[in-house]
Amino acid sequence: MSRQFIETEIDPISLEILWNRLISIVNEQATALQNASFTTVVREAGDLSAGVFDTEGNMIAQAVTGTPGHINTMALAVRHFLKQYPLVTLEEGDSLISNDPWLTSGHLNDFTVVTPVFRKGVPVALFANTCHAVDVGGRMLGADARQVFEEGIYVPIMKLFRRGQPNEDLFRLIKQNVRAPELVEGDLRAQVGGNEVGGAKLLEFMEEYAFASLAPLAAAILSTSERAMRAAIAELPQGTFHHEIRMDGFDEPITVKIAVTVTGSDVFVDYAGTSPQCERGINVPLAYCIAYTTYPLKCAISPHVPNNEGSFRPVHITAPEGCILNCQFPAPVGGRHIVGHFLSTAVFGALATAIPDRVLADGAANIWITQFTGKDASDKAFTYVFFSSGGMGARPDKDGISATAFPSGIQGVPAEIIENVSPLVMETRELVQDSGGPGKFRGGLGQEMVLSVRTATPVVHSAMYDRTKFPALGFAGGESGALGDFFLSDGTHPHPKAQYRLLPEQKVVLRLPGGGGFFAAAERDPELVRQDVVNGYVSRTAAREHYRVVLRDGLGIDWEATRRLRAHQ
């Protein structure tokens, strides 16, 4: 392909080459951010997203690393930044910041940083990223606040850097309000650095191909993605598909009702009938609802179409004002993921009627977030947060994946790293036998962790856990996964979404839920059941009672007894 960029038309092969260069650029942006990060939340868990946007605020491409709750809210957020600071008011070296839950990613712990890129004095693009801050002050990360004002420092859209110089007043203000100022400041500077790396690589790319502007390439990418998304939607059965899910809530259960309507090449999602917003911090701003609705729709309808502004255009999402998926300021939102991550189960449940071979059974759905704050054995103040995951739901042709975060995609941090950077001790970490929902394809297993803290004084444990009352349901005859549980070594059960004081001699047991199965368990290949028993995933009792497979003492299959048992189920 000629290095001279022809603006009138881009042929498909050239477009593919240019597209992959953009992906490599945003991947470098994300990698630079992770390498510079001060925290395991970003560095190891990958709770971040990064992307490049055109001068109108349209997302063109995103990094492979990232979570839908960040990248898909960022796709909406950059326009808010440009409304507050039009490009004509920005200069080289500027970077903008906000953690406004209603304009960015749904709660105060996520900071979004946006940096414009200039070529020969003219703005040509913007790079943006969102990262979870280890602390933002307030009550600390949790779900038990009653207003957003309690949940931490609230930063409106403003400049973090001006002409390459840090806004020291803002940095001082943020650091004064958080429990881990060095870590928070370090990650904010890493966010700016990641954007600058992306910008530098983009300018090299534009110089190499003699791009005067990025606009024609952006238009080609977005229009191609939109056409592909519309073509995929047009192949779906037409009509409206309903579903309803229930989750634990804070003090009472939450109901989410969904109607997915396919009309031509457009999809309309309506959450009318969903529970109203509540007094505790599990409410979801609309942008976060949109993010975690768009993602499972794309997974089921068009997983190979790039995730950008073009692929979003045929999808239209509404939720009534004041419902828990479109909460109104100043509702508390610290644990918005507790409800928001369940939207994948609502979407898949609705689509199961239309495209049953392209959805997942219910999974654990949301990550369990655990935060401890206090003083370690040397009387030094600390705060540490980590994420863990239960089992994914089974697929129509494969087992669910164990201890894996879906839909967030956030990784678990190794026990060795947790123990190295905090006073926490991971005494046990293992998969929970029989927790995956039985089925022809088994649900993913949950995991159990036993934690203690090396400290001489009580510490505050902020818990954010769900699926302790309503299990992950199986699909098409598959059975439910096991419920989660959370208790202390003395047998007490603290509230799964509130703070309490953990005494030095107490241990915490987290037993995460399993995913639902797909198709009837008696249809599972007996050899796969035998392997599950050998691996410890399924007990011999469950093999007989759920899968109708009889094993001998040596764990060989008793084929005659198995055939008899399955014939009389």
C-alpha positions in Angstrom: 0.0 0.0 0.0 1.2 3.5 -0.8 2.4 5.5 2.1 0.5 8.5 0.7 -3.0 8.5 2.2 -5.8 8.9 -0.3 -8.6 10.6 1.5 -11.3 10.0 -1.1 -11.5 6.2 -0.6 -9.9 3.5 1.5 -9.9 0.0 0.0 -10.8 -2.9 2.4 -7.2 -4.3 2.6 -5.7 -0.8 3.3 -8.4 -0.2 5.9 -7.6 -3.5 7.7 -3.9 -2.6 7.8 -4.6 0.9 9.1 -7.1 -0.4 11.6 -4.6 -2.9 13.1 -2.1 -0.1 13.4 -4.6 1.8 15.5 -5.2 -1.2 17.7 -1.4 -1.6 18.2 -1.3 2.1 19.2 -4.0 1.9 21.8 -2.5 -1.4 23.1 0.7 0.5 23.7 -1.2 3.2 25.4 -2.7 0.7 27.8 0.6 -1.2 28.3 2.4 2.1 29.2 -0.3 2.9 31.7 -0.1 -0.6 33.3 3.7 -0.5 33.5 3.7 2.9 35.1 0.8 2.1 37.6 1.5 2.1 41.3 -1.3 -0.4 42.2 -2.2 -4.0 41.7 -5.7 -3.0 40.8 -4.4 -1.6 37.5 -1.1 -3.4 37.0 -2.2 -7.0 37.7 -6.0 -7.0 37.8 -6.3 -4.8 34.7 -9.2 -2.6 36.0 -8.7 0.0 33.2 -9.6 0.8 29.7 -7.9 2.9 27.0 -9.0 4.2 23.6 -8.5 6.7 20.8 -11.3 9.2 19.8 -11.8 11.5 16.9 -12.2 15.3 17.4 -15.9 14.9 17.7 -15.6 12.5 20.6 -16.4 9.3 18.7 -14.5 6.3 19.9 -12.5 4.8 17.0 -10.6 2.0 18.7 -10.0 0.5 22.1 -7.2 -1.5 23.7 -7.6 -5.2 24.1 -7.0 -4.8 27.8 -10.0 -3.4 29.5 -13.4 -3.8 31.1 -16.8 -2.9 29.4 -17.8 -0.7 32.4 -14.9 1.6 31.6 -14.5 1.5 27.8 -18.2 1.7 27.0 -18.9 4.5 29.4 -15.8 6.3 28.1 -17.4 6.1 24.7 -20.1 8.4 26.1 -17.9 10.4 28.4 -15.5 12.0 26.0 -18.3 14.1 24.5 -19.1 15.5 28.0 -15.4 16.5 28.3 -15.6 18.3 24.9 -18.8 20.0 25.9 -17.1 21.4 29.0 -13.8 22.1 27.2 -14.2 22.5 23.4 -11.1 21.6 21.5 -10.5 25.2 20.5 -9.9 26.0 24.2 -7.3 23.2 24.7 -3.6 23.4 24.2 -0.8 20.9 23.7 0.1 19.4 27.1 -3.4 19.7 28.5 -5.1 16.7 30.2 -8.6 16.7 31.6 -10.0 14.6 34.5 -13.2 13.7 36.1 -14.8 10.9 38.2 -18.4 12.2 37.9 -20.4 9.0 38.1 -23.2 10.3 35.8 -20.8 11.5 33.2 -18.0 8.9 33.4 -18.0 5.3 34.6 -20.7 5.1 37.3 -18.9 5.6 40.7 -16.3 7.9 42.2 -13.5 5.3 42.3 -13.0 5.5 38.6 -11.0 8.4 37.2 -11.2 9.2 33.5 -8.4 11.2 32.0 -8.7 12.7 28.5 -5.7 14.1 26.5 -5.9 15.9 23.2 -3.3 15.2 20.5 -2.1 18.1 18.3 -0.3 17.8 14.9 1.3 21.0 13.7 -0.8 23.0 16.2 -4.1 21.4 15.1 -6.0 19.0 17.3 -6.3 15.6 15.4 -7.6 13.2 18.1 -8.0 12.5 21.8 -6.7 9.6 23.9 -8.7 8.6 27.0 -8.4 6.1 29.7 -10.3 5.1 32.9 -8.7 3.5 35.9 -10.0 2.3 39.3 -8.4 4.3 42.1 -7.4 2.3 45.1 -9.1 4.9 47.3 -11.1 8.2 46.9 -11.8 8.9 50.6 -15.2 9.0 52.1 -16.6 5.9 53.6 -14.1 3.9 51.4 -15.4 1.8 48.5 -18.6 0.1 49.5 -22.3 -0.2 49.0 -23.6 1.1 52.3 -23.6 4.9 51.8 -26.9 6.8 51.6 -25.7 9.6 49.3 -22.9 10.0 46.8 -21.4 12.7 48.9 -20.4 10.1 51.5 -18.6 8.0 48.9 -15.5 10.1 48.4 -14.0 13.2 46.6 -16.2 14.2 43.6 -14.0 15.8 40.8 -15.9 17.6 38.1 -14.5 17.8 34.6 -11.4 20.0 34.9 -7.7 20.2 33.9 -5.3 17.8 35.6 -2.4 19.2 33.4 -2.1 22.6 31.8 0.5 22.9 28.9 2.4 19.9 30.3 2.4 21.2 33.9 0.5 19.4 36.6 -2.4 21.2 38.3 -0.7 21.1 41.7 -3.7 22.6 43.5 -5.9 19.7 42.3 -3.3 17.1 43.1 -3.0 18.5 46.7 -6.8 18.5 47.1 -7.1 14.9 45.9 -4.2 13.6 48.0 -5.6 15.3 51.1 -8.8 13.4 50.7 -7.6 9.9 50.2 -6.0 7.2 52.4 -3.3 6.3 50.0 -2.1 9.6 48.4 1.1 8.3 46.9 -0.7 5.4 45.1 -3.6 7.6 43.9 -1.2 10.3 42.6 1.0 7.8 41.0 -1.8 6.2 39.0 -3.2 9.6 37.9 0.3 10.5 36.5 0.5 7.0 34.9 -2.9 7.7 33.2 -1.5 10.9 31.7 1.6 9.1 30.7 -0.3 6.4 29.0 -2.3 8.9 26.9 1.0 10.7 26.0 2.5 7.4 24.7 -0.6 6.8 22.6 -0.5 10.3 21.2 3.2 10.1 20.3 2.6 6.8 18.5 -0.5 8.2 16.7 1.6 11.1 15.4 4.3 8.7 14.1 1.5 6.8 12.4 0.1 9.9 10.8 3.5 11.0 9.6 4.3 7.6 8.1 1.1 7.6 6.0 1.1 11.4 5.4 -2.3 11.9 7.1 -3.3 15.5 7.2 -6.3 14.5 9.3 -7.6 11.4 11.0 -11.2 12.2 10.1 -11.4 10.2 6.8 -9.9 7.1 8.4 -12.2 7.4 11.5 -15.2 7.8 9.2 -14.3 4.7 7.2 -13.8 2.6 10.4 -17.0 3.7 12.0 -19.2 3.3 8.9 -17.7 -0.1 8.2 -18.4 -1.2 11.8 -22.0 0.2 11.7 -22.7 -1.6 8.4 -21.4 -4.9 9.8 -23.4 -4.5 13.1 -26.6 -3.7 11.2 -26.1 -6.7 8.9 -25.7 -9.0 12.0 -28.8 -7.5 13.6 -30.9 -7.9 10.4 -30.2 -11.6 10.4 -31.9 -12.0 13.9 -35.5 -13.1 14.4 -37.7 -10.0 14.4 -39.9 -9.2 17.4 -39.7 -8.4 21.2 -38.2 -10.8 23.7 -38.7 -10.4 27.4 -36.9 -11.6 30.5 -36.8 -10.9 34.2 -34.0 -11.5 36.8 -33.7 -11.1 40.5 -30.7 -10.3 42.6 -30.0 -10.0 46.3 -30.2 -6.2 46.6 -29.1 -4.6 49.9 -31.9 -5.1 52.3 -34.5 -6.5 49.8 -34.3 -8.2 46.4 -34.0 -6.2 43.2 -35.9 -7.1 40.0 -34.7 -6.2 36.6 -37.2 -6.4 33.7 -35.9 -6.3 30.1 -37.6 -6.1 26.7 -35.3 -6.6 23.7 -36.9 -5.6 20.4 -35.3 -6.3 17.0 -36.7 -4.1 14.2 -34.9 -4.3 10.9 -31.3 -3.5 11.6 -31.8 -1.8 15.0 -32.1 -3.2 18.5 -34.1 -1.5 21.2 -33.7 -2.4 24.8 -36.1 -1.2 27.4 -35.9 -1.7 31.2 -39.4 -0.5 32.1 -40.7 -2.3 35.2 -37.3 -2.5 36.9 -37.1 -1.8 40.6 -36.7 1.8 41.7 -33.4 3.2 42.9 -32.7 2.5 46.6 -31.2 4.3 49.6 -28.0 2.3 49.5 -25.0 2.4 47.1 -26.0 -0.2 44.6 -27.7 2.2 42.2 -26.6 2.4 38.6 -26.2 5.6 36.5 -27.6 5.3 33.0 -24.2 5.3 31.3 -23.1 2.2 33.2 -26.4 0.5 32.4 -25.8 1.3 28.7 -22.2 0.0 28.9 -23.2 -3.4 30.4 -26.1 -3.8 28.0 -24.2 -3.0 24.9 -21.5 -5.5 25.7 -23.5 -8.8 26.0 -25.6 -7.7 23.0 -22.3 -7.5 21.0 -21.1 -10.8 22.4 -24.3 -12.6 21.2 -25.0 -10.7 18.0 -21.7 -9.6 16.5 -18.6 -10.6 18.6 -16.2 -10.0 15.7 -17.3 -6.4 14.9 -15.0 -3.9 16.5 -16.3 -2.2 19.6 -16.5 1.5 18.6 -19.0 4.3 17.9 -20.1 2.7 14.7 -21.1 -0.6 16.3 -23.1 1.3 19.0 -25.3 3.3 16.6 -27.9 0.6 15.9 -28.4 -0.1 19.6 -30.9 2.0 21.6 -31.2 1.6 25.3 -33.7 3.2 27.7 -34.4 2.9 31.4 -37.0 4.9 33.3 -35.7 7.8 35.3 -35.4 7.0 39.0 -35.2 3.2 38.5 -32.1 1.4 39.8 -30.6 1.4 36.3 -31.1 5.1 35.8 -30.6 6.5 39.2 -30.8 10.2 39.8 -28.3 12.4 41.6 -27.3 12.3 44.5 -28.1 8.6 44.8 -25.2 6.5 46.3 -23.5 4.5 43.6 -20.3 3.0 45.1 -21.3 -0.6 44.4 -23.0 0.1 41.1 -21.3 -3.0 39.6 -23.2 -5.2 42.0 -26.3 -4.6 39.9 -24.8 -3.5 36.6 -22.8 -6.7 36.0 -26.1 -8.7 36.1 -27.4 -7.0 33.0 -25.6 -9.6 30.9 -27.8 -12.3 32.4 -30.9 -10.2 31.6 -29.8 -9.7 28.0 -28.9 -13.3 27.5 -32.1 -14.5 29.1 -34.1 -12.4 26.6 -32.0 -13.4 23.6 -32.2 -17.1 24.6 -35.7 -17.1 23.0 -34.4 -15.7 19.7 -30.8 -17.1 19.4 -30.4 -19.9 22.1 -27.2 -21.2 20.5 -25.4 -17.8 21.1 -25.9 -17.1 24.7 -24.5 -18.1 28.1 -26.4 -19.6 31.0 -26.4 -17.4 34.1 -23.0 -16.9 35.7 -21.8 -15.5 39.0 -22.2 -12.3 37.0 -20.5 -9.8 39.3 -17.1 -9.6 40.7 -16.7 -9.7 44.5 -14.8 -6.7 45.6 -13.0 -6.9 49.0 -11.4 -3.9 50.7 -9.5 -3.8 54.0 -8.4 -0.6 55.7 -6.6 -0.2 59.0 -3.1 -0.4 60.5 -0.7 -3.3 59.9 1.5 -5.0 62.5 4.0 -2.2 62.4 1.2 0.4 63.0 1.4 1.7 59.5 -1.8 2.8 57.9 -2.9 0.7 54.8 -5.8 0.3 52.5 -6.0 -2.6 50.0 -8.7 -3.7 47.5 -8.8 -6.8 45.3 -11.3 -8.5 43.0 -12.3 -12.1 42.8 -14.7 -14.1 40.6 -17.1 -17.0 40.7 -18.0 -19.3 37.9 -19.2 -18.4 34.4 -22.4 -19.9 33.0 -22.1 -22.8 30.6 -22.2 -22.3 26.9 -24.3 -24.2 24.4 -21.3 -26.2 23.4 -18.7 -25.8 26.2 -18.5 -25.8 30.0 -18.4 -22.6 31.8 -15.0 -21.2 32.9 -14.3 -21.5 36.6 -13.4 -18.5 38.8 -13.4 -16.1 35.9 -14.9 -12.6 35.8 -17.7 -12.1 33.2 -18.8 -9.7 32.0 -16.1 -7.5 33.5 -13.0 -9.4 32.4 -11.1 -8.3 35.4 -8.3 -10.7 36.5 -7.6 -12.1 39.9 -4.4 -11.0 41.6 -2.1 -13.8 42.7 -2.0 -14.6 46.4 1.8 -14.0 46.5 1.3 -10.4 45.2 -1.6 -9.7 47.6 0.5 -10.8 50.5 3.6 -8.9 49.3 1.9 -5.5 49.0 -0.5 -5.7 51.9 -0.8 -7.3 55.4 -3.5 -9.7 54.0 -2.8 -13.5 54.2 -4.5 -15.8 51.7 -4.6 -19.0 53.8 -6.8 -20.9 51.3 -7.7 -20.4 47.7 -9.4 -23.3 45.9 -12.2 -24.2 43.6 -15.5 -25.2 45.3 -16.5 -28.8 44.4 -20.1 -29.2 43.0 -20.6 -25.4 42.7 -20.9 -25.5 38.9 -24.5 -26.0 37.8 -25.0 -29.5 36.5 -25.7 -29.8 32.8 -24.7 -31.4 29.5 -22.3 -28.5 29.7 -21.4 -27.8 33.3 -21.3 -24.3 34.8 -18.0 -22.9 35.9 -17.0 -23.5 39.6 -16.8 -20.8 42.2 -13.8 -20.5 44.5 -13.3 -20.3 48.2 -10.8 -18.1 49.9 -9.8 -17.9 53.6 -8.3 -14.6 54.6 -6.6 -13.2 57.7 -4.9 -9.9 58.3 -1.4 -9.5 60.0 -2.4 -6.8 62.4 -2.7 -6.2 66.2 -5.8 -4.0 66.0 -9.2 -4.4 64.3 -9.4 -3.5 60.6 -12.4 -2.3 58.5 -13.6 -4.8 55.9 -15.9 -3.4 53.2 -17.7 -6.3 51.5 -19.5 -6.1 48.1 -20.9 -9.6 47.4 -24.0 -11.0 45.7 -25.6 -14.2 44.6 -26.0 -15.3 48.2 -29.8 -15.6 47.8 -30.5 -16.1 44.1 -28.4 -18.7 42.2 -27.2 -18.5 38.7 -29.9 -20.3 36.7 -29.2 -23.0 34.1 -30.6 -22.8 30.6 -32.5 -25.3 28.5 -32.7 -27.9 31.3 -29.4 -27.1 32.9 -29.4 -26.7 36.7 -28.5 -23.8 38.9 -25.0 -23.0 40.2 -24.3 -23.0 43.9 -25.0 -19.9 46.0 -22.2 -17.8 47.4 -21.5 -17.4 51.1 -19.6 -15.1 53.3 -18.8 -15.7 57.0 -16.2 -15.4 59.7 -14.2 -18.1 61.4 -16.4 -17.7 64.5 -19.5 -18.6 62.5 -21.0 -15.0 62.2 -22.4 -13.8 58.9 -21.7 -10.0 58.4 -23.9 -8.2 55.9 -22.5 -9.0 52.4 -22.7 -5.4 51.3 -21.6 -3.4 54.3 -18.6 -2.5 56.5 -17.8 -4.2 59.8 -14.7 -4.4 62.0 -12.6 -7.6 61.7 -10.8 -8.6 64.9 -7.1 -9.7 64.7 -8.0 -13.3 65.7 -10.8 -13.6 63.1 -10.6 -15.1 59.6 -12.8 -14.3 56.7 -14.3 -17.0 54.4 -15.4 -16.0 50.9 -17.2 -18.7 49.1 -18.0 -17.5 45.6 -21.0 -18.8 43.6 -20.9 -21.1 40.6 -22.4 -20.7 37.1 -25.5 -22.4 35.7 -25.4 -25.4 33.5 -26.7 -25.8 29.9 -29.0 -28.6 28.8 -29.9 -31.6 31.0 -27.2 -33.0 33.2 -28.1 -36.6 32.2 -27.0 -35.7 28.6 -23.4 -35.1 29.7 -20.8 -37.5 28.4 -20.1 -40.0 31.2 -16.4 -39.8 30.5 -16.5 -36.0 31.1 -18.3 -36.7 34.4 -15.6 -39.2 35.4 -12.9 -36.7 34.5 -14.7 -34.0 36.6 -14.7 -36.4 39.6 -11.0 -37.3 39.1 -10.2 -33.6 39.0 -12.3 -32.8 42.1 -14.8 -30.6 40.3 -17.7 -33.0 40.9 -18.3 -35.3 43.8 -19.2 -39.0 43.3 -22.5 -38.3 45.0 -23.3 -35.5 42.5 -22.1 -37.7 39.6 -24.8 -40.2 40.5 -27.6 -37.9 41.7 -27.3 -35.2 39.0 -25.5 -36.7 36.1 -26.8 -40.3 36.6 -23.3 -41.7 36.2 -22.1 -44.6 38.5 -18.4 -44.9 39.2 -16.6 -47.8 40.6 -14.2 -47.5 43.6 -11.3 -47.1 41.2 -13.3 -44.3 39.5 -13.9 -46.3 36.4 -17.4 -46.0 34.9 -19.9 -48.8 35.7 -21.5 -48.6 32.2 -24.3 -51.1 32.9 -25.4 -49.4 36.1 -25.1 -45.9 34.4 -27.4 -47.0 31.5 -29.9 -48.4 33.9 -29.9 -45.3 36.0 -30.3 -43.0 33.0 -33.1 -45.1 31.6 -35.1 -44.7 34.7 -34.5 -41.1 35.5 
